[in-house]
Amino acid sequence: MVTTSSTELLISLKEQIEVLAEEVKRLSSANTPAVIKGFQGLADFLGVSKSVAQKMKNEGVIPYLQYDRVVLFQPDKVLEASQTPKYNK
């Protein structure tokens, strides 16, 4: 049987977890760039070498936009695509 103090403790812990989850979400969005520019930027974002980043783009793993010689990547799509088994750490 759960006592009142145990119930209050569980509610308090749940509230603290929700506050922490919101703070993590806020901090992670603040550190995410609006757009990733170039292969070096992609490599830095993913924590891989520049050649691996270029290979991921060339193999079609990472979606991209290209304007003349400038290659741009959307961070949310990069994170989603980088979860493929071949490149997932």
Biotite code that builds the C-alpha atoms (Angstrom):
import biotite.structure as struc

atoms = struc.array([
    struc.Atom([0.000, 0.000, 0.000], chain_id="A", res_id=1, res_name="MET", atom_name="CA", element="C"),
    struc.Atom([1.286, 3.452, -0.924], chain_id="A", res_id=2, res_name="VAL", atom_name="CA", element="C"),
    struc.Atom([1.203, 5.938, 1.881], chain_id="A", res_id=3, res_name="THR", atom_name="CA", element="C"),
    struc.Atom([0.362, 9.606, 1.482], chain_id="A", res_id=4, res_name="THR", atom_name="CA", element="C"),
    struc.Atom([3.990, 10.659, 1.933], chain_id="A", res_id=5, res_name="SER", atom_name="CA", element="C"),
    struc.Atom([5.065, 8.174, -0.765], chain_id="A", res_id=6, res_name="SER", atom_name="CA", element="C"),
    struc.Atom([2.409, 9.528, -3.120], chain_id="A", res_id=7, res_name="THR", atom_name="CA", element="C"),
    struc.Atom([3.525, 13.097, -2.454], chain_id="A", res_id=8, res_name="GLU", atom_name="CA", element="C"),
    struc.Atom([7.130, 12.090, -3.081], chain_id="A", res_id=9, res_name="LEU", atom_name="CA", element="C"),
    struc.Atom([6.223, 10.459, -6.402], chain_id="A", res_id=10, res_name="LEU", atom_name="CA", element="C"),
    struc.Atom([4.263, 13.536, -7.497], chain_id="A", res_id=11, res_name="ILE", atom_name="CA", element="C"),
    struc.Atom([7.154, 15.785, -6.528], chain_id="A", res_id=12, res_name="SER", atom_name="CA", element="C"),
    struc.Atom([9.636, 13.627, -8.446], chain_id="A", res_id=13, res_name="LEU", atom_name="CA", element="C"),
    struc.Atom([7.383, 13.609, -11.504], chain_id="A", res_id=14, res_name="LYS", atom_name="CA", element="C"),
    struc.Atom([7.150, 17.420, -11.432], chain_id="A", res_id=15, res_name="GLU", atom_name="CA", element="C"),
    struc.Atom([10.932, 17.734, -11.096], chain_id="A", res_id=16, res_name="GLN", atom_name="CA", element="C"),
    struc.Atom([11.474, 15.376, -14.033], chain_id="A", res_id=17, res_name="ILE", atom_name="CA", element="C"),
    struc.Atom([9.082, 17.418, -16.182], chain_id="A", res_id=18, res_name="GLU", atom_name="CA", element="C"),
    struc.Atom([10.910, 20.640, -15.303], chain_id="A", res_id=19, res_name="VAL", atom_name="CA", element="C"),
    struc.Atom([14.270, 19.049, -16.118], chain_id="A", res_id=20, res_name="LEU", atom_name="CA", element="C"),
    struc.Atom([12.960, 17.659, -19.413], chain_id="A", res_id=21, res_name="ALA", atom_name="CA", element="C"),
    struc.Atom([11.770, 21.116, -20.471], chain_id="A", res_id=22, res_name="GLU", atom_name="CA", element="C"),
    struc.Atom([15.138, 22.621, -19.522], chain_id="A", res_id=23, res_name="GLU", atom_name="CA", element="C"),
    struc.Atom([17.009, 19.993, -21.554], chain_id="A", res_id=24, res_name="VAL", atom_name="CA", element="C"),
    struc.Atom([14.740, 20.665, -24.530], chain_id="A", res_id=25, res_name="LYS", atom_name="CA", element="C"),
    struc.Atom([15.320, 24.407, -24.229], chain_id="A", res_id=26, res_name="ARG", atom_name="CA", element="C"),
    struc.Atom([19.088, 24.076, -23.936], chain_id="A", res_id=27, res_name="LEU", atom_name="CA", element="C"),
    struc.Atom([19.417, 21.621, -26.802], chain_id="A", res_id=28, res_name="SER", atom_name="CA", element="C"),
    struc.Atom([17.388, 23.823, -29.137], chain_id="A", res_id=29, res_name="SER", atom_name="CA", element="C"),
    struc.Atom([19.511, 26.834, -28.180], chain_id="A", res_id=30, res_name="ALA", atom_name="CA", element="C"),
    struc.Atom([22.680, 24.987, -29.229], chain_id="A", res_id=31, res_name="ASN", atom_name="CA", element="C"),
    struc.Atom([21.297, 23.664, -32.513], chain_id="A", res_id=32, res_name="THR", atom_name="CA", element="C"),
    struc.Atom([22.131, 25.817, -35.517], chain_id="A", res_id=33, res_name="PRO", atom_name="CA", element="C"),
    struc.Atom([19.331, 26.869, -37.862], chain_id="A", res_id=34, res_name="ALA", atom_name="CA", element="C"),
    struc.Atom([21.281, 25.450, -40.791], chain_id="A", res_id=35, res_name="VAL", atom_name="CA", element="C"),
    struc.Atom([24.546, 23.548, -41.207], chain_id="A", res_id=36, res_name="ILE", atom_name="CA", element="C"),
    struc.Atom([26.804, 24.922, -43.927], chain_id="A", res_id=37, res_name="LYS", atom_name="CA", element="C"),
    struc.Atom([29.317, 22.758, -45.773], chain_id="A", res_id=38, res_name="GLY", atom_name="CA", element="C"),
    struc.Atom([30.936, 19.414, -45.092], chain_id="A", res_id=39, res_name="PHE", atom_name="CA", element="C"),
    struc.Atom([33.123, 20.695, -42.274], chain_id="A", res_id=40, res_name="GLN", atom_name="CA", element="C"),
    struc.Atom([30.034, 22.050, -40.518], chain_id="A", res_id=41, res_name="GLY", atom_name="CA", element="C"),
    struc.Atom([28.286, 18.711, -40.996], chain_id="A", res_id=42, res_name="LEU", atom_name="CA", element="C"),
    struc.Atom([31.328, 16.844, -39.712], chain_id="A", res_id=43, res_name="ALA", atom_name="CA", element="C"),
    struc.Atom([31.536, 19.062, -36.627], chain_id="A", res_id=44, res_name="ASP", atom_name="CA", element="C"),
    struc.Atom([27.804, 18.680, -35.979], chain_id="A", res_id=45, res_name="PHE", atom_name="CA", element="C"),
    struc.Atom([27.934, 14.879, -36.185], chain_id="A", res_id=46, res_name="LEU", atom_name="CA", element="C"),
    struc.Atom([31.346, 14.440, -34.583], chain_id="A", res_id=47, res_name="GLY", atom_name="CA", element="C"),
    struc.Atom([32.790, 12.604, -37.583], chain_id="A", res_id=48, res_name="VAL", atom_name="CA", element="C"),
    struc.Atom([35.565, 13.335, -40.065], chain_id="A", res_id=49, res_name="SER", atom_name="CA", element="C"),
    struc.Atom([34.940, 15.577, -43.045], chain_id="A", res_id=50, res_name="LYS", atom_name="CA", element="C"),
    struc.Atom([35.385, 12.619, -45.427], chain_id="A", res_id=51, res_name="SER", atom_name="CA", element="C"),
    struc.Atom([32.761, 10.554, -43.558], chain_id="A", res_id=52, res_name="VAL", atom_name="CA", element="C"),
    struc.Atom([30.357, 13.515, -43.680], chain_id="A", res_id=53, res_name="ALA", atom_name="CA", element="C"),
    struc.Atom([30.886, 13.859, -47.436], chain_id="A", res_id=54, res_name="GLN", atom_name="CA", element="C"),
    struc.Atom([30.449, 10.107, -47.917], chain_id="A", res_id=55, res_name="LYS", atom_name="CA", element="C"),
    struc.Atom([27.148, 10.204, -45.998], chain_id="A", res_id=56, res_name="MET", atom_name="CA", element="C"),
    struc.Atom([25.918, 12.999, -48.271], chain_id="A", res_id=57, res_name="LYS", atom_name="CA", element="C"),
    struc.Atom([27.123, 11.277, -51.453], chain_id="A", res_id=58, res_name="ASN", atom_name="CA", element="C"),
    struc.Atom([25.476, 7.971, -50.480], chain_id="A", res_id=59, res_name="GLU", atom_name="CA", element="C"),
    struc.Atom([22.177, 9.763, -49.961], chain_id="A", res_id=60, res_name="GLY", atom_name="CA", element="C"),
    struc.Atom([22.083, 9.079, -46.224], chain_id="A", res_id=61, res_name="VAL", atom_name="CA", element="C"),
    struc.Atom([21.924, 12.776, -45.350], chain_id="A", res_id=62, res_name="ILE", atom_name="CA", element="C"),
    struc.Atom([19.436, 15.017, -47.204], chain_id="A", res_id=63, res_name="PRO", atom_name="CA", element="C"),
    struc.Atom([20.843, 18.343, -48.350], chain_id="A", res_id=64, res_name="TYR", atom_name="CA", element="C"),
    struc.Atom([20.183, 21.515, -50.307], chain_id="A", res_id=65, res_name="LEU", atom_name="CA", element="C"),
    struc.Atom([22.725, 22.909, -52.727], chain_id="A", res_id=66, res_name="GLN", atom_name="CA", element="C"),
    struc.Atom([22.977, 26.430, -54.132], chain_id="A", res_id=67, res_name="TYR", atom_name="CA", element="C"),
    struc.Atom([25.830, 26.712, -56.628], chain_id="A", res_id=68, res_name="ASP", atom_name="CA", element="C"),
    struc.Atom([28.794, 25.439, -54.612], chain_id="A", res_id=69, res_name="ARG", atom_name="CA", element="C"),
    struc.Atom([27.235, 25.893, -51.165], chain_id="A", res_id=70, res_name="VAL", atom_name="CA", element="C"),
    struc.Atom([25.873, 22.729, -49.539], chain_id="A", res_id=71, res_name="VAL", atom_name="CA", element="C"),
    struc.Atom([23.372, 23.201, -46.692], chain_id="A", res_id=72, res_name="LEU", atom_name="CA", element="C"),
    struc.Atom([21.926, 20.682, -44.246], chain_id="A", res_id=73, res_name="PHE", atom_name="CA", element="C"),
    struc.Atom([18.924, 20.921, -41.910], chain_id="A", res_id=74, res_name="GLN", atom_name="CA", element="C"),
    struc.Atom([19.975, 19.832, -38.383], chain_id="A", res_id=75, res_name="PRO", atom_name="CA", element="C"),
    struc.Atom([16.751, 17.981, -37.547], chain_id="A", res_id=76, res_name="ASP", atom_name="CA", element="C"),
    struc.Atom([16.885, 15.971, -40.775], chain_id="A", res_id=77, res_name="LYS", atom_name="CA", element="C"),
    struc.Atom([20.604, 15.288, -40.296], chain_id="A", res_id=78, res_name="VAL", atom_name="CA", element="C"),
    struc.Atom([19.995, 13.901, -36.811], chain_id="A", res_id=79, res_name="LEU", atom_name="CA", element="C"),
    struc.Atom([17.143, 11.744, -38.052], chain_id="A", res_id=80, res_name="GLU", atom_name="CA", element="C"),
    struc.Atom([19.122, 10.412, -41.028], chain_id="A", res_id=81, res_name="ALA", atom_name="CA", element="C"),
    struc.Atom([22.293, 9.807, -39.016], chain_id="A", res_id=82, res_name="SER", atom_name="CA", element="C"),
    struc.Atom([20.449, 7.208, -36.948], chain_id="A", res_id=83, res_name="GLN", atom_name="CA", element="C"),
    struc.Atom([20.769, 4.693, -39.786], chain_id="A", res_id=84, res_name="THR", atom_name="CA", element="C"),
    struc.Atom([22.451, 1.472, -38.587], chain_id="A", res_id=85, res_name="PRO", atom_name="CA", element="C"),
    struc.Atom([25.507, 1.932, -40.819], chain_id="A", res_id=86, res_name="LYS", atom_name="CA", element="C"),
    struc.Atom([26.463, 5.280, -39.265], chain_id="A", res_id=87, res_name="TYR", atom_name="CA", element="C"),
    struc.Atom([24.903, 5.032, -35.818], chain_id="A", res_id=88, res_name="ASN", atom_name="CA", element="C"),
    struc.Atom([27.636, 5.023, -33.182], chain_id="A", res_id=89, res_name="LYS", atom_name="CA", element="C"),
])
